[in-house]
């Protein structure tokens, strides 16, 4: 298997973050994240439904909910392998699938460097491909695991300005707390918006050996909190705003009250009878493996 020159430790810092503090935070807000982001994953599965009997690789599977959903679609004659670089996510996915479907399994793997098995008919990812230190190498590795002509489908964030709830949270926090130049906490990698530009994504895929690239914009609101307090807590824990606060750590603790009140004012127009709602804008990206 040939990939771009890389070092084994390129993703080590991001893996430490996802297996540590980010895992804990995603567990805390799991229902919001899986329901909200799951809606965008469901749209991708409607556009490009896996067929019965197919083998599917689920990249960055997290808690495994999407893997189990796909397993139901491919049926008993198909198979789904969910991979994630963070062992704690895989432990949870395995534990929760023990009494579930038998055609799904979960493996710890750094998609950028590890052997992924295969051949798979489809590689799918719901927000799991934006954090690679070297996305070309990672997606080239995915292509090596796909059958010739196999399809890659991935859901990625569009521009932060099209995701107002995330962008607004970031700008509000940045007015009070700046991102530190030095920090002890591990970062999550390139960040959620690393594939927000359609031209950039297309270039990455073409260099990774894919063709027939198609991007479909999908806008659908998601609930970011049952009430404004929960929405504030989530923004202070996850996303760009949460990353700033996490990296500052105790140095910004005295500013949390001020941040909380600023977010309360800034989110006021998003409060609805169904909770705090914000528009989520994503690309549903599809491409075909060009390897023979």
C-alpha positions as CSV (number, residue, x, y, z in Angstrom):
1,X,0.0,0.0,0.0
2,X,1.5,3.3,-1.1
3,X,0.6,6.6,0.6
4,X,2.1,10.1,0.9
5,X,5.1,10.3,3.2
6,X,3.8,10.4,6.8
7,X,4.8,9.8,10.3
8,X,3.0,7.5,12.6
9,X,2.5,10.2,15.2
10,X,0.9,12.8,12.8
11,X,-2.6,12.2,14.3
12,X,-1.4,11.3,17.8
13,X,-2.4,14.6,19.4
14,X,-5.9,14.5,17.9
15,X,-6.4,10.9,18.9
16,X,-5.4,11.8,22.5
17,X,-8.0,14.6,22.5
18,X,-10.8,12.5,21.0
19,X,-10.1,9.6,23.4
20,X,-9.9,11.8,26.4
21,X,-11.7,15.2,27.0
22,X,-13.7,15.2,23.8
23,X,-15.1,11.7,24.4
24,X,-16.3,12.8,27.8
25,X,-17.9,15.9,26.3
26,X,-19.6,13.9,23.5
27,X,-21.0,11.5,26.1
28,X,-22.5,14.4,28.0
29,X,-24.2,15.8,24.9
30,X,-24.7,12.5,23.1
31,X,-28.4,12.8,22.5
32,X,-28.1,16.3,21.0
33,X,-25.2,15.3,18.8
34,X,-26.4,12.0,17.5
35,X,-30.0,13.2,16.8
36,X,-28.9,16.5,15.2
37,X,-26.0,15.2,13.2
38,X,-27.8,12.0,12.5
39,X,-30.4,13.9,10.4
40,X,-27.7,14.9,8.0
41,X,-26.3,11.3,7.9
42,X,-29.8,10.1,7.1
43,X,-30.0,12.5,4.2
44,X,-26.8,11.1,2.8
45,X,-28.1,7.6,3.1
46,X,-31.2,8.6,1.2
47,X,-29.1,10.1,-1.6
48,X,-26.7,7.1,-1.7
49,X,-28.4,4.1,0.0
50,X,-26.2,1.1,0.5
51,X,-27.6,-2.0,-1.2
52,X,-28.4,-5.3,0.5
53,X,-25.4,-7.6,0.7
54,X,-22.8,-4.9,0.4
55,X,-19.7,-4.5,2.6
56,X,-19.5,-1.0,4.1
57,X,-16.7,0.8,6.0
58,X,-17.9,3.4,8.4
59,X,-15.1,5.9,9.0
60,X,-14.9,7.7,12.3
61,X,-17.9,5.7,13.6
62,X,-17.9,7.2,17.1
63,X,-20.6,5.5,19.2
64,X,-21.5,3.2,16.3
65,X,-25.1,4.4,15.8
66,X,-24.6,5.0,12.1
67,X,-22.8,1.7,11.7
68,X,-25.8,-0.1,13.1
69,X,-28.2,1.9,10.9
70,X,-26.2,0.9,7.8
71,X,-26.1,-2.7,9.0
72,X,-29.9,-2.8,9.0
73,X,-29.8,-1.5,5.4
74,X,-27.3,-4.0,4.0
75,X,-29.1,-6.9,5.7
76,X,-27.7,-10.2,7.1
77,X,-25.8,-10.9,3.9
78,X,-24.0,-7.6,4.1
79,X,-21.4,-6.4,6.6
80,X,-20.4,-3.1,8.3
81,X,-17.0,-2.4,9.8
82,X,-17.0,0.7,12.0
83,X,-13.5,2.2,12.6
84,X,-12.4,5.0,14.9
85,X,-9.0,6.1,16.2
86,X,-10.3,6.7,19.7
87,X,-10.5,3.4,21.7
88,X,-13.1,4.6,24.2
89,X,-15.6,5.3,21.3
90,X,-15.0,1.8,20.0
91,X,-15.4,0.3,23.5
92,X,-18.8,2.0,23.7
93,X,-19.8,0.9,20.2
94,X,-18.9,-2.7,20.9
95,X,-20.7,-2.8,24.2
96,X,-23.9,-1.3,22.8
97,X,-24.0,-3.6,19.8
98,X,-23.5,-6.9,21.7
99,X,-27.2,-7.6,21.8
100,X,-27.8,-6.0,18.4
101,X,-27.0,-6.8,14.8
102,X,-24.5,-9.6,14.1
103,X,-23.3,-8.1,10.7
104,X,-21.5,-5.2,12.3
105,X,-18.2,-5.0,14.1
106,X,-16.0,-2.3,15.4
107,X,-12.2,-1.8,15.2
108,X,-9.7,0.8,16.6
109,X,-7.9,2.2,13.6
110,X,-6.2,5.4,12.5
111,X,-7.6,5.6,9.0
112,X,-4.6,7.6,7.8
113,X,-2.0,4.9,8.6
114,X,-3.6,1.6,9.5
115,X,-4.6,-1.3,7.3
116,X,-8.4,-1.2,6.9
117,X,-9.1,-4.6,5.3
118,X,-11.6,-4.9,2.6
119,X,-12.4,-4.9,-0.2
120,X,-15.5,-2.8,0.7
121,X,-18.2,-1.7,-1.7
122,X,-18.9,1.6,0.1
123,X,-17.0,3.8,2.5
124,X,-19.3,6.1,4.5
125,X,-18.5,8.8,7.0
126,X,-20.7,11.1,9.1
127,X,-18.4,14.0,10.2
128,X,-15.5,11.6,10.5
129,X,-13.0,12.8,7.8
130,X,-12.3,16.4,8.8
131,X,-9.6,15.8,11.4
132,X,-6.8,14.0,9.6
133,X,-3.4,15.7,9.6
134,X,-3.0,14.5,6.0
135,X,-6.4,14.0,4.4
136,X,-5.0,13.0,1.0
137,X,-3.1,10.1,2.6
138,X,-6.1,9.1,4.7
139,X,-8.5,9.0,1.8
140,X,-5.9,7.3,-0.4
141,X,-5.8,4.6,2.3
142,X,-9.6,4.4,2.2
143,X,-9.4,4.0,-1.5
144,X,-7.0,1.1,-1.0
145,X,-9.7,-0.6,1.0
146,X,-12.4,0.0,-1.5
147,X,-13.2,-2.3,-4.4
148,X,-12.5,-0.8,-7.9
149,X,-15.4,1.5,-8.6
150,X,-16.4,1.5,-5.0
151,X,-18.1,4.6,-3.6
152,X,-17.1,7.0,-0.9
153,X,-19.9,9.0,0.8
154,X,-19.1,11.5,3.5
155,X,-20.9,14.3,5.4
156,X,-18.8,17.3,6.2
157,X,-19.5,20.8,7.5
158,X,-19.9,23.6,5.1
159,X,-18.6,27.1,5.9
160,X,-18.8,28.2,9.5
161,X,-20.7,31.3,8.4
162,X,-23.4,29.0,7.1
163,X,-23.6,27.3,10.5
164,X,-24.6,30.4,12.4
165,X,-25.0,28.7,15.8
166,X,-21.4,27.5,15.8
167,X,-20.0,30.6,14.2
168,X,-22.0,32.9,16.6
169,X,-20.8,30.9,19.6
170,X,-17.2,31.2,18.4
171,X,-17.3,34.9,17.8
172,X,-19.0,35.6,21.1
173,X,-16.4,33.6,23.0
174,X,-13.5,35.2,21.0
175,X,-14.5,38.6,22.2
176,X,-14.0,37.5,25.8
177,X,-11.4,34.7,25.6
178,X,-8.7,34.4,23.0
179,X,-7.2,31.1,21.8
180,X,-4.0,30.6,23.7
181,X,-0.6,30.5,21.8
182,X,0.6,27.9,24.3
183,X,-1.5,25.2,26.0
184,X,-1.2,21.9,27.7
185,X,-4.4,20.3,26.3
186,X,-4.3,18.3,23.0
187,X,-6.0,19.8,20.0
188,X,-8.6,18.0,17.9
189,X,-6.7,18.3,14.7
190,X,-7.4,20.5,11.7
191,X,-10.9,21.3,12.9
192,X,-14.5,20.7,11.8
193,X,-14.3,23.2,8.9
194,X,-11.2,21.8,7.2
195,X,-13.4,20.4,4.3
196,X,-15.9,23.3,4.2
197,X,-14.7,24.5,0.8
198,X,-16.1,22.5,-2.1
199,X,-13.0,23.1,-4.4
200,X,-10.7,22.0,-1.6
201,X,-12.6,18.8,-1.0
202,X,-12.7,18.0,-4.7
203,X,-8.9,18.5,-5.0
204,X,-8.2,16.3,-1.9
205,X,-10.3,13.5,-3.4
206,X,-8.8,13.8,-6.9
207,X,-5.3,13.6,-5.4
208,X,-6.4,10.6,-3.3
209,X,-7.4,8.7,-6.4
210,X,-11.1,9.3,-6.6
211,X,-13.2,10.7,-9.4
212,X,-16.8,11.5,-10.3
213,X,-16.9,13.9,-7.3
214,X,-20.3,15.3,-6.5
215,X,-21.2,17.7,-3.7
216,X,-24.8,18.2,-2.5
217,X,-25.5,21.1,-0.1
218,X,-27.9,20.1,2.7
219,X,-29.4,22.7,5.1
220,X,-31.4,21.4,8.0
221,X,-31.9,22.9,11.5
222,X,-30.8,20.9,14.5
223,X,-31.6,21.3,18.2
224,X,-28.5,22.4,20.2
225,X,-30.3,22.4,23.6
226,X,-33.6,21.6,25.2
227,X,-33.3,25.1,26.7
228,X,-30.9,28.0,26.5
229,X,-28.8,26.8,29.5
230,X,-28.2,23.4,27.8
231,X,-27.3,25.1,24.5
232,X,-24.8,27.4,26.3
233,X,-23.3,24.4,28.1
234,X,-22.9,22.5,24.8
235,X,-21.3,25.5,23.0
236,X,-18.9,26.0,25.9
237,X,-17.9,22.3,25.7
238,X,-17.8,21.5,22.0
239,X,-17.1,23.1,18.7
240,X,-14.8,26.1,18.0
241,X,-16.0,28.0,21.1
242,X,-15.6,24.9,23.3
243,X,-12.1,24.3,21.9
244,X,-10.9,27.8,22.9
245,X,-12.2,27.4,26.4
246,X,-10.8,23.9,26.8
247,X,-7.3,25.0,25.6
248,X,-7.3,27.9,28.0
249,X,-8.4,25.7,30.9
250,X,-8.2,27.2,34.3
251,X,-6.7,30.4,33.0
252,X,-10.1,31.4,31.6
253,X,-12.2,30.0,34.5
254,X,-12.8,33.5,35.9
255,X,-14.4,34.5,32.5
256,X,-16.9,31.7,32.2
257,X,-19.7,33.7,33.9
258,X,-19.2,36.5,31.4
259,X,-19.1,34.1,28.5
260,X,-22.3,32.4,29.8
261,X,-24.2,35.7,29.9
262,X,-22.9,36.8,26.5
263,X,-24.0,33.5,24.9
264,X,-27.4,33.8,26.6
265,X,-28.0,37.1,24.9
266,X,-26.5,36.0,21.6
267,X,-28.7,32.9,21.3
268,X,-32.0,34.6,22.3
269,X,-33.4,34.6,18.8
270,X,-32.8,30.9,18.4
271,X,-35.0,29.9,21.3
272,X,-38.2,28.1,20.1
273,X,-40.9,26.1,21.9
274,X,-39.1,23.0,20.7
275,X,-35.7,24.1,22.1
276,X,-32.8,26.1,20.9
277,X,-32.6,25.6,17.2
278,X,-29.9,26.5,14.7
279,X,-29.3,25.9,11.0
280,X,-26.7,23.2,10.2
281,X,-25.3,23.3,6.7
282,X,-23.3,20.4,5.3
283,X,-21.9,18.9,2.1
284,X,-22.9,15.4,1.2
285,X,-19.9,14.4,-0.8
286,X,-19.7,11.4,-3.1
287,X,-16.8,10.1,-5.2
288,X,-15.9,6.9,-7.0
289,X,-12.7,4.9,-6.4
290,X,-10.7,5.1,-9.7
291,X,-8.2,2.3,-8.9
292,X,-8.4,-0.7,-11.1
